[in-house]
Amino acid sequence: MIKDIIKSERPRERLLEVGEKSLSNEELLSIILKTGTKNISVKDLSRKILNEIKDISNLKDITYNKLIKIKGIGTVKAIEILASLELGRRVYYRNVKQKVKLNNTTLVFEQFKNLFINETQENFYALYLNTKTELISYKLLFKGTINTSVVHPREIFKYAFLESASSIIVIHNHPSNNTTPSKEDIELTNKLFEIGNIMAIPVIDHIIIGIDNYYSFYENMHKN
C-alpha cells in the first residue's frame, strides 16, 4: 500500500520534490486514482491499466466500458480517469479565440483542426459569426456518422438566434482523412444552405476536415 512506502517515494511527495515531468506514467496515474482497493495497491492498479492499454498513447482512446472491465476500477475511478483525459484535451487543443475573423477557409481549418485530433468518430460543429465574420461562439452539436437524419437544422439555427449570429459555418471531420464529401454530406449541405437563405442567416460554408487537409463546399462551388 502507498502508506507502506517511505514518504519521499510516494507519488504525490515525489511530484512536489522533483516535478510532474520526472514522474513515471504509473506514478501520475496513481495520483489521479488516489487509492487502490482492499486487495490491490494504487500503484499495482495503475500498472494493471498500463499493461492493459499496452502503450500510454492508447490511453486517449480508453472508454468507460473498457475501464470498468479492469479489476479494481469502478465507476468513480473510471470517471476520474476520463475527466482527467478530457481536461487535458481541452487545455492543449481547444484554444480557439473568440472574435477571431474567419474570412477564409484556410484560416477556419487552421483554427479548428485541433478539435478533431485523435477523434475516431465524426464530430459536427457550428461556428456562429457576427456581421464582421468574427467568431461569436462554436458548438459541438452532433457525434457519429453525419447525415440528414442525425443533424437537425433546428438545433443549428436555434443557437444562431440565441447568439444573434449573422452567418454560420459548419464543419465536421472525416477520421479516415479522405475529405471527399459523401452523398449524405452533399444532401445535408444543400439543405442547410437553403434553410439559411430562408432564415436570413446564411450558412456560408461547410468544411470537411481531415488530419492534414480539408474540403470546402464554398471553394468548390466558386472554382473557375
C-alpha positions in Angstrom: 0.0 0.0 0.0 1.0 3.6 -0.5 1.2 4.2 3.3 3.8 1.4 3.5 6.1 3.2 1.0 8.6 5.7 2.6 7.1 9.2 2.3 9.8 10.5 0.0 9.0 7.8 -2.6 5.2 8.3 -2.7 3.9 9.7 -6.0 2.5 13.0 -4.5 5.6 13.7 -2.5 7.8 13.0 -5.5 5.8 15.3 -7.6 6.4 18.1 -5.1 10.0 17.3 -4.8 11.1 16.7 -8.4 8.2 18.0 -10.5 5.5 16.3 -12.5 7.7 15.8 -15.6 10.0 13.5 -13.7 7.3 11.1 -12.6 6.6 7.8 -14.4 3.3 7.1 -16.1 2.5 4.7 -13.3 3.1 7.4 -10.6 1.0 10.0 -12.5 -1.9 7.6 -12.8 -1.6 6.7 -9.2 -2.1 10.3 -8.2 -5.2 10.5 -10.4 -6.6 7.3 -8.9 -5.8 8.3 -5.3 -6.4 4.9 -3.8 -6.3 1.3 -4.6 -8.8 -1.4 -3.4 -8.8 -3.7 -0.4 -6.5 -6.2 -2.3 -4.7 -4.1 -4.9 -2.5 -1.1 -4.1 -3.0 2.1 -6.2 0.4 1.5 -7.8 -0.5 -2.1 -8.8 -3.8 -0.8 -10.1 -2.1 1.8 -12.2 0.3 -0.8 -13.5 -2.7 -3.1 -14.5 -4.2 -0.2 -16.5 -0.9 0.5 -18.3 -0.4 -3.2 -19.1 -4.0 -3.4 -20.4 -3.6 -0.5 -22.8 -0.1 -1.6 -23.9 1.2 1.9 -24.7 0.5 5.1 -22.9 -0.6 6.8 -26.1 -3.6 4.3 -26.2 -5.0 5.9 -23.1 -6.5 8.6 -25.2 -8.9 6.0 -26.7 -10.0 4.4 -23.4 -13.7 4.2 -22.8 -15.8 3.9 -19.6 -16.8 0.3 -20.6 -13.2 -0.7 -21.1 -12.1 0.8 -17.8 -14.7 -0.9 -15.6 -13.7 -4.3 -17.1 -10.4 -3.9 -15.3 -10.5 -5.5 -11.9 -10.3 -2.7 -9.3 -11.7 0.0 -11.5 -15.3 1.0 -10.6 -17.5 3.8 -11.7 -15.8 6.6 -9.7 -12.2 5.7 -10.8 -13.3 5.4 -14.4 -14.9 8.8 -14.3 -11.8 10.4 -12.7 -9.6 9.0 -15.5 -12.0 10.1 -18.3 -12.4 13.6 -16.8 -8.6 14.0 -16.5 -8.1 13.0 -20.1 -10.8 15.3 -21.3 -9.5 18.2 -19.3 -6.0 17.6 -20.9 -7.6 17.7 -24.4 -9.3 20.9 -23.7 -6.2 22.6 -22.3 -4.0 21.7 -25.3 -6.4 21.6 -28.2 -9.3 23.8 -27.6 -7.6 27.2 -27.9 -9.9 28.8 -30.4 -10.1 32.5 -29.7 -13.4 34.4 -29.7 -13.7 37.3 -32.1 -11.2 35.8 -34.5 -12.1 36.9 -38.0 -13.0 33.8 -40.1 -12.9 35.2 -43.6 -11.2 32.4 -45.4 -11.4 28.6 -45.4 -7.7 28.0 -44.7 -8.0 30.1 -41.5 -11.0 28.1 -40.4 -9.1 24.9 -40.9 -6.0 26.1 -39.0 -8.2 27.4 -36.1 -10.3 24.3 -35.7 -8.3 21.3 -36.9 -7.1 20.6 -33.4 -10.6 19.9 -32.2 -10.5 16.7 -34.2 -7.1 15.3 -33.1 -7.4 11.6 -32.2 -11.1 11.6 -32.9 -12.4 8.3 -34.2 -16.0 9.5 -34.8 -17.3 12.3 -36.9 -18.0 15.4 -34.9 -20.2 18.2 -36.3 -19.7 21.8 -35.1 -21.5 25.0 -36.0 -19.5 28.3 -35.9 -21.5 31.4 -35.3 -20.3 34.7 -36.7 -21.2 38.3 -36.4 -21.6 40.8 -39.2 -17.8 41.2 -39.5 -17.4 37.4 -39.9 -15.8 37.3 -36.4 -16.4 34.2 -34.3 -19.1 34.7 -31.6 -19.1 31.1 -30.4 -18.9 27.5 -31.6 -20.8 24.4 -30.5 -20.4 20.7 -30.9 -23.9 19.6 -31.9 -23.6 16.0 -33.1 -21.3 13.0 -32.9 -21.3 9.9 -35.1 -21.9 9.4 -38.8 -23.2 12.6 -40.2 -26.4 12.5 -42.3 -29.6 14.4 -42.6 -31.4 12.2 -40.1 -28.9 12.9 -37.4 -28.0 16.5 -38.0 -31.1 18.5 -37.2 -31.2 22.0 -38.8 -33.4 23.3 -36.0 -30.5 22.8 -33.5 -28.1 24.7 -35.7 -30.4 27.6 -36.2 -31.7 27.7 -32.6 -28.3 28.6 -31.4 -27.9 31.1 -34.3 -30.9 33.0 -33.0 -29.7 32.8 -29.4 -26.3 34.1 -30.3 -27.7 36.8 -32.6 -25.5 35.4 -35.4 -25.4 36.9 -38.8 -24.0 33.8 -40.5 -22.9 30.3 -39.9 -20.0 28.0 -40.9 -20.5 24.3 -40.3 -17.6 21.9 -40.0 -17.2 18.2 -39.4 -14.3 15.7 -39.7 -13.7 12.6 -41.6 -11.4 10.4 -39.4 -10.3 8.5 -42.5 -8.6 11.6 -43.7 -10.5 11.3 -47.0 -12.3 14.6 -47.2 -14.3 13.8 -50.3 -17.9 14.6 -49.4 -20.3 11.7 -49.3 -23.8 11.7 -50.8 -25.1 12.5 -47.3 -22.7 15.4 -46.9 -23.9 16.9 -50.1 -27.6 16.5 -49.3 -27.1 18.0 -45.8 -25.1 20.9 -47.2 -27.7 21.8 -49.8 -30.4 21.6 -47.1 -28.6 23.9 -44.7 -27.8 26.4 -47.5 -31.5 26.5 -48.4 -32.7 26.9 -44.9 -30.1 29.5 -44.1 -31.3 31.6 -47.0 -34.9 31.3 -45.9 -34.0 32.3 -42.3 -31.7 35.2 -43.5 -28.8 33.6 -41.5 -26.8 32.2 -44.4 -24.7 29.1 -44.0 -21.6 30.4 -45.8 -19.6 27.2 -45.9 -19.5 23.6 -44.9 -15.9 22.4 -44.4 -14.9 18.7 -44.1 -11.7 18.4 -42.1 -9.2 15.6 -42.3 -5.9 15.0 -40.5 -3.9 17.3 -42.7 -6.4 18.5 -45.4 -9.9 19.9 -45.9 -12.7 20.2 -48.4 -14.7 23.4 -48.6 -18.1 23.4 -50.3 -17.8 27.2 -50.8 -14.4 27.0 -52.5 -15.6 24.2 -54.8 -18.7 26.0 -55.8 -16.7 29.1 -56.7 -13.9 27.4 -58.7 -13.3 28.9 -62.1 
